[in-house]
Amino acid sequence: MKLKINGEIKIIDNSNEDFLLEGLLEHLGYKPQLVVVELNGEIISPKFWISTKVKHGDCLEVVTIVGGGSYS
């Protein structure tokens, strides 16, 4: 399956079938509790990841939430 993820074209092996968004994120190594996902221009709530299909040609933006910093 060919996807555009964060602006880069990626080929996902082992699939002529659709991935569910939750499984794809895990396959790509993302920690689901630390990301926000946009699929084809629409932000997808985590509660829908388990039922949202990702298809050949889809465009994903995955933003990782990062904490930290300090004030001086």
A tleap script that builds the chain and sets N, CA, C and O, in Angstrom:
source leaprc.protein.ff14SB
mol = sequence {
  NMET LYS LEU LYS ILE ASN GLY GLU ILE LYS
  ILE ILE ASP ASN SER ASN GLU ASP PHE LEU
  LEU GLU GLY LEU LEU GLU HIE LEU GLY TYR
  LYS PRO GLN LEU VAL VAL VAL GLU LEU ASN
  GLY GLU ILE ILE SER PRO LYS PHE TRP ILE
  SER THR LYS VAL LYS HIE GLY ASP CYS LEU
  GLU VAL VAL THR ILE VAL GLY GLY GLY SER
  TYR CSER
}
set mol.1.N position { 0.848 -1.163 0.000 }
set mol.1.CA position { 0.000 0.000 0.000 }
set mol.1.C position { 0.899 1.234 0.000 }
set mol.1.O position { 1.891 1.281 0.729 }
set mol.2.N position { 0.563 2.215 -0.800 }
set mol.2.CA position { 1.321 3.464 -0.908 }
set mol.2.C position { 0.550 4.553 -0.171 }
set mol.2.O position { -0.621 4.803 -0.459 }
set mol.3.N position { 1.224 5.204 0.792 }
set mol.3.CA position { 0.630 6.277 1.584 }
set mol.3.C position { 1.561 7.475 1.610 }
set mol.3.O position { 2.770 7.338 1.422 }
set mol.4.N position { 0.997 8.640 1.841 }
set mol.4.CA position { 1.804 9.829 2.087 }
set mol.4.C position { 1.697 10.113 3.581 }
set mol.4.O position { 0.623 10.431 4.092 }
set mol.5.N position { 2.833 9.991 4.272 }
set mol.5.CA position { 2.857 10.175 5.721 }
set mol.5.C position { 3.823 11.296 6.051 }
set mol.5.O position { 5.018 11.212 5.767 }
set mol.6.N position { 3.287 12.351 6.658 }
set mol.6.CA position { 4.088 13.536 7.009 }
set mol.6.C position { 4.887 14.047 5.820 }
set mol.6.O position { 6.058 14.403 5.948 }
set mol.7.N position { 4.241 14.076 4.667 }
set mol.7.CA position { 4.846 14.642 3.465 }
set mol.7.C position { 5.726 13.698 2.665 }
set mol.7.O position { 6.202 14.068 1.592 }
set mol.8.N position { 5.954 12.485 3.162 }
set mol.8.CA position { 6.804 11.521 2.465 }
set mol.8.C position { 5.976 10.346 1.968 }
set mol.8.O position { 5.087 9.863 2.670 }
set mol.9.N position { 6.267 9.889 0.764 }
set mol.9.CA position { 5.606 8.707 0.228 }
set mol.9.C position { 6.224 7.479 0.885 }
set mol.9.O position { 7.444 7.311 0.886 }
set mol.10.N position { 5.380 6.633 1.437 }
set mol.10.CA position { 5.850 5.398 2.075 }
set mol.10.C position { 5.098 4.222 1.482 }
set mol.10.O position { 3.905 4.310 1.189 }
set mol.11.N position { 5.807 3.129 1.313 }
set mol.11.CA position { 5.206 1.881 0.871 }
set mol.11.C position { 5.107 0.983 2.098 }
set mol.11.O position { 6.109 0.684 2.748 }
set mol.12.N position { 3.887 0.561 2.402 }
set mol.12.CA position { 3.657 -0.318 3.540 }
set mol.12.C position { 3.584 -1.745 3.017 }
set mol.12.O position { 2.687 -2.087 2.247 }
set mol.13.N position { 4.531 -2.575 3.438 }
set mol.13.CA position { 4.590 -3.959 2.984 }
set mol.13.C position { 3.471 -4.779 3.595 }
set mol.13.O position { 2.799 -4.366 4.540 }
set mol.14.N position { 3.297 -5.961 3.015 }
set mol.14.CA position { 2.432 -6.976 3.580 }
set mol.14.C position { 0.979 -6.563 3.522 }
set mol.14.O position { 0.209 -6.894 4.424 }
set mol.15.N position { 0.579 -5.835 2.464 }
set mol.15.CA position { -0.809 -5.462 2.499 }
set mol.15.C position { -1.392 -5.122 1.148 }
set mol.15.O position { -1.034 -4.133 0.508 }
set mol.16.N position { -2.281 -5.958 0.754 }
set mol.16.CA position { -3.189 -5.631 -0.337 }
set mol.16.C position { -4.518 -5.257 0.285 }
set mol.16.O position { -5.442 -4.825 -0.405 }
set mol.17.N position { -4.607 -5.424 1.585 }
set mol.17.CA position { -5.835 -5.114 2.287 }
set mol.17.C position { -5.675 -3.804 3.051 }
set mol.17.O position { -4.565 -3.300 3.222 }
set mol.18.N position { -6.794 -3.268 3.501 }
set mol.18.CA position { -6.774 -2.013 4.240 }
set mol.18.C position { -6.260 -2.233 5.663 }
set mol.18.O position { -6.483 -3.285 6.262 }
set mol.19.N position { -5.577 -1.234 6.184 }
set mol.19.CA position { -5.180 -1.200 7.585 }
set mol.19.C position { -6.229 -0.404 8.333 }
set mol.19.O position { -6.833 0.512 7.774 }
set mol.20.N position { -6.451 -0.742 9.587 }
set mol.20.CA position { -7.183 0.158 10.467 }
set mol.20.C position { -6.152 1.146 10.996 }
set mol.20.O position { -4.989 0.791 11.189 }
set mol.21.N position { -6.573 2.374 11.226 }
set mol.21.CA position { -5.657 3.441 11.630 }
set mol.21.C position { -4.856 3.057 12.871 }
set mol.21.O position { -3.648 3.288 12.920 }
set mol.22.N position { -5.504 2.481 13.857 }
set mol.22.CA position { -4.813 2.098 15.088 }
set mol.22.C position { -3.681 1.108 14.798 }
set mol.22.O position { -2.575 1.264 15.316 }
set mol.23.N position { -3.946 0.105 13.985 }
set mol.23.CA position { -2.937 -0.883 13.636 }
set mol.23.C position { -1.795 -0.287 12.823 }
set mol.23.O position { -0.636 -0.655 13.012 }
set mol.24.N position { -2.118 0.624 11.930 }
set mol.24.CA position { -1.091 1.270 11.118 }
set mol.24.C position { -0.152 2.096 11.990 }
set mol.24.O position { 1.064 2.050 11.809 }
set mol.25.N position { -0.711 2.849 12.933 }
set mol.25.CA position { 0.125 3.653 13.830 }
set mol.25.C position { 1.081 2.764 14.623 }
set mol.25.O position { 2.256 3.093 14.787 }
set mol.26.N position { 0.571 1.641 15.110 }
set mol.26.CA position { 1.423 0.710 15.846 }
set mol.26.C position { 2.488 0.121 14.917 }
set mol.26.O position { 3.651 -0.003 15.300 }
set mol.27.N position { 2.085 -0.243 13.698 }
set mol.27.CA position { 3.014 -0.787 12.701 }
set mol.27.C position { 4.153 0.201 12.414 }
set mol.27.O position { 5.297 -0.204 12.204 }
set mol.28.N position { 3.832 1.481 12.407 }
set mol.28.CA position { 4.824 2.521 12.121 }
set mol.28.C position { 5.652 2.911 13.355 }
set mol.28.O position { 6.596 3.693 13.247 }
set mol.29.N position { 5.298 2.366 14.525 }
set mol.29.CA position { 6.076 2.618 15.733 }
set mol.29.C position { 5.636 3.813 16.557 }
set mol.29.O position { 6.357 4.230 17.463 }
set mol.30.N position { 4.478 4.371 16.267 }
set mol.30.CA position { 3.982 5.500 17.057 }
set mol.30.C position { 3.319 5.002 18.331 }
set mol.30.O position { 2.723 3.926 18.352 }
set mol.31.N position { 3.427 5.789 19.389 }
set mol.31.CA position { 2.727 5.495 20.635 }
set mol.31.C position { 1.398 6.240 20.578 }
set mol.31.O position { 1.378 7.470 20.636 }
set mol.32.N position { 0.291 5.514 20.464 }
set mol.32.CA position { -1.009 6.151 20.236 }
set mol.32.C position { -1.386 7.234 21.238 }
set mol.32.O position { -2.070 8.190 20.872 }
set mol.33.N position { -0.959 7.112 22.489 }
set mol.33.CA position { -1.335 8.119 23.488 }
set mol.33.C position { -0.571 9.429 23.314 }
set mol.33.O position { -0.870 10.415 23.988 }
set mol.34.N position { 0.424 9.446 22.403 }
set mol.34.CA position { 1.255 10.640 22.243 }
set mol.34.C position { 1.157 11.282 20.866 }
set mol.34.O position { 2.017 12.085 20.504 }
set mol.35.N position { 0.123 10.944 20.085 }
set mol.35.CA position { 0.026 11.514 18.742 }
set mol.35.C position { -1.366 12.069 18.456 }
set mol.35.O position { -2.364 11.674 19.059 }
set mol.36.N position { -1.383 12.996 17.515 }
set mol.36.CA position { -2.617 13.514 16.922 }
set mol.36.C position { -2.533 13.149 15.444 }
set mol.36.O position { -1.484 13.310 14.819 }
set mol.37.N position { -3.642 12.655 14.885 }
set mol.37.CA position { -3.620 12.157 13.512 }
set mol.37.C position { -4.631 12.885 12.644 }
set mol.37.O position { -5.797 13.044 13.004 }
set mol.38.N position { -4.142 13.323 11.484 }
set mol.38.CA position { -4.993 13.909 10.451 }
set mol.38.C position { -4.965 12.948 9.262 }
set mol.38.O position { -3.895 12.583 8.774 }
set mol.39.N position { -6.143 12.547 8.804 }
set mol.39.CA position { -6.263 11.638 7.667 }
set mol.39.C position { -7.010 12.359 6.562 }
set mol.39.O position { -8.177 12.718 6.720 }
set mol.40.N position { -6.337 12.569 5.447 }
set mol.40.CA position { -6.930 13.262 4.292 }
set mol.40.C position { -7.567 14.597 4.687 }
set mol.40.O position { -8.665 14.935 4.244 }
set mol.41.N position { -6.841 15.357 5.541 }
set mol.41.CA position { -7.285 16.696 5.903 }
set mol.41.C position { -8.248 16.772 7.069 }
set mol.41.O position { -8.704 17.862 7.413 }
set mol.42.N position { -8.574 15.634 7.695 }
set mol.42.CA position { -9.526 15.624 8.810 }
set mol.42.C position { -8.874 15.003 10.037 }
set mol.42.O position { -8.335 13.899 9.966 }
set mol.43.N position { -8.923 15.718 11.174 }
set mol.43.CA position { -8.378 15.171 12.417 }
set mol.43.C position { -9.303 14.051 12.880 }
set mol.43.O position { -10.521 14.219 12.946 }
set mol.44.N position { -8.701 12.902 13.201 }
set mol.44.CA position { -9.466 11.733 13.610 }
set mol.44.C position { -9.315 11.544 15.120 }
set mol.44.O position { -8.201 11.418 15.629 }
set mol.45.N position { -10.437 11.524 15.825 }
set mol.45.CA position { -10.433 11.304 17.271 }
set mol.45.C position { -9.927 9.894 17.564 }
set mol.45.O position { -10.279 8.953 16.853 }
set mol.46.N position { -9.101 9.736 18.607 }
set mol.46.CA position { -8.572 8.411 18.938 }
set mol.46.C position { -9.651 7.343 19.114 }
set mol.46.O position { -9.395 6.170 18.844 }
set mol.47.N position { -10.829 7.714 19.553 }
set mol.47.CA position { -11.874 6.701 19.752 }
set mol.47.C position { -12.338 6.083 18.427 }
set mol.47.O position { -12.975 5.030 18.429 }
set mol.48.N position { -12.023 6.731 17.297 }
set mol.48.CA position { -12.406 6.199 15.995 }
set mol.48.C position { -11.261 5.482 15.273 }
set mol.48.O position { -11.467 4.942 14.186 }
set mol.49.N position { -10.060 5.469 15.857 }
set mol.49.CA position { -8.914 4.841 15.204 }
set mol.49.C position { -9.148 3.362 14.952 }
set mol.49.O position { -8.705 2.828 13.935 }
set mol.50.N position { -9.839 2.696 15.866 }
set mol.50.CA position { -10.042 1.257 15.748 }
set mol.50.C position { -10.980 0.887 14.599 }
set mol.50.O position { -10.994 -0.259 14.149 }
set mol.51.N position { -11.760 1.854 14.128 }
set mol.51.CA position { -12.717 1.560 13.055 }
set mol.51.C position { -12.452 2.340 11.769 }
set mol.51.O position { -13.183 2.182 10.791 }
set mol.52.N position { -11.415 3.181 11.759 }
set mol.52.CA position { -11.098 3.990 10.578 }
set mol.52.C position { -10.135 3.241 9.672 }
set mol.52.O position { -9.025 2.903 10.083 }
set mol.53.N position { -10.559 2.980 8.431 }
set mol.53.CA position { -9.717 2.272 7.468 }
set mol.53.C position { -8.800 3.254 6.745 }
set mol.53.O position { -9.207 4.354 6.368 }
set mol.54.N position { -7.562 2.829 6.565 }
set mol.54.CA position { -6.585 3.590 5.790 }
set mol.54.C position { -6.408 2.836 4.480 }
set mol.54.O position { -6.141 1.635 4.471 }
set mol.55.N position { -6.561 3.559 3.377 }
set mol.55.CA position { -6.532 2.921 2.060 }
set mol.55.C position { -5.345 3.420 1.231 }
set mol.55.O position { -4.766 4.471 1.507 }
set mol.56.N position { -5.010 2.645 0.225 }
set mol.56.CA position { -3.961 3.011 -0.725 }
set mol.56.C position { -4.193 4.441 -1.214 }
set mol.56.O position { -5.298 4.786 -1.634 }
set mol.57.N position { -3.147 5.270 -1.157 }
set mol.57.CA position { -3.227 6.636 -1.644 }
set mol.57.C position { -3.632 7.666 -0.603 }
set mol.57.O position { -3.635 8.863 -0.890 }
set mol.58.N position { -3.977 7.217 0.612 }
set mol.58.CA position { -4.372 8.168 1.656 }
set mol.58.C position { -3.187 9.019 2.095 }
set mol.58.O position { -2.029 8.651 1.901 }
set mol.59.N position { -3.504 10.163 2.692 }
set mol.59.CA position { -2.508 11.108 3.186 }
set mol.59.C position { -2.693 11.277 4.691 }
set mol.59.O position { -3.768 11.659 5.155 }
set mol.60.N position { -1.642 10.991 5.442 }
set mol.60.CA position { -1.682 11.127 6.897 }
set mol.60.C position { -0.664 12.149 7.371 }
set mol.60.O position { 0.445 12.239 6.843 }
set mol.61.N position { -1.055 12.901 8.359 }
set mol.61.CA position { -0.131 13.757 9.102 }
set mol.61.C position { -0.203 13.263 10.534 }
set mol.61.O position { -1.277 13.245 11.136 }
set mol.62.N position { 0.939 12.863 11.084 }
set mol.62.CA position { 0.997 12.359 12.451 }
set mol.62.C position { 1.895 13.303 13.242 }
set mol.62.O position { 3.081 13.449 12.946 }
set mol.63.N position { 1.311 13.937 14.248 }
set mol.63.CA position { 2.039 14.910 15.062 }
set mol.63.C position { 2.254 14.302 16.440 }
set mol.63.O position { 1.303 13.897 17.109 }
set mol.64.N position { 3.513 14.244 16.855 }
set mol.64.CA position { 3.857 13.696 18.164 }
set mol.64.C position { 3.838 14.810 19.194 }
set mol.64.O position { 4.391 15.888 18.978 }
set mol.65.N position { 3.192 14.532 20.315 }
set mol.65.CA position { 3.116 15.492 21.417 }
set mol.65.C position { 4.382 15.335 22.257 }
set mol.65.O position { 4.727 14.232 22.680 }
set mol.66.N position { 5.073 16.458 22.492 }
set mol.66.CA position { 6.323 16.435 23.226 }
set mol.66.C position { 6.190 17.375 24.417 }
set mol.66.O position { 5.748 18.515 24.274 }
set mol.67.N position { 6.570 16.893 25.580 }
set mol.67.CA position { 6.530 17.738 26.774 }
set mol.67.C position { 7.941 18.137 27.170 }
set mol.67.O position { 8.922 17.671 26.592 }
set mol.68.N position { 8.022 18.991 28.149 }
set mol.68.CA position { 9.343 19.347 28.665 }
set mol.68.C position { 9.579 20.835 28.597 }
set mol.68.O position { 8.673 21.626 28.336 }
set mol.69.N position { 10.794 21.183 28.835 }
set mol.69.CA position { 11.172 22.589 28.832 }
set mol.69.C position { 11.385 23.082 30.247 }
set mol.69.O position { 11.028 22.415 31.217 }
set mol.70.N position { 11.964 24.243 30.347 }
set mol.70.CA position { 12.178 24.834 31.665 }
set mol.70.C position { 12.228 26.348 31.535 }
set mol.70.O position { 12.511 26.901 30.472 }
set mol.71.N position { 11.950 26.977 32.623 }
set mol.71.CA position { 12.041 28.441 32.670 }
set mol.71.C position { 13.262 28.811 33.494 }
set mol.71.O position { 13.548 28.183 34.513 }
set mol.72.N position { 13.969 29.820 33.052 }
set mol.72.CA position { 15.151 30.260 33.811 }
set mol.72.C position { 14.887 31.596 34.417 }
set mol.72.O position { 15.752 32.148 35.097 }
savepdb mol mol.pdb
quit
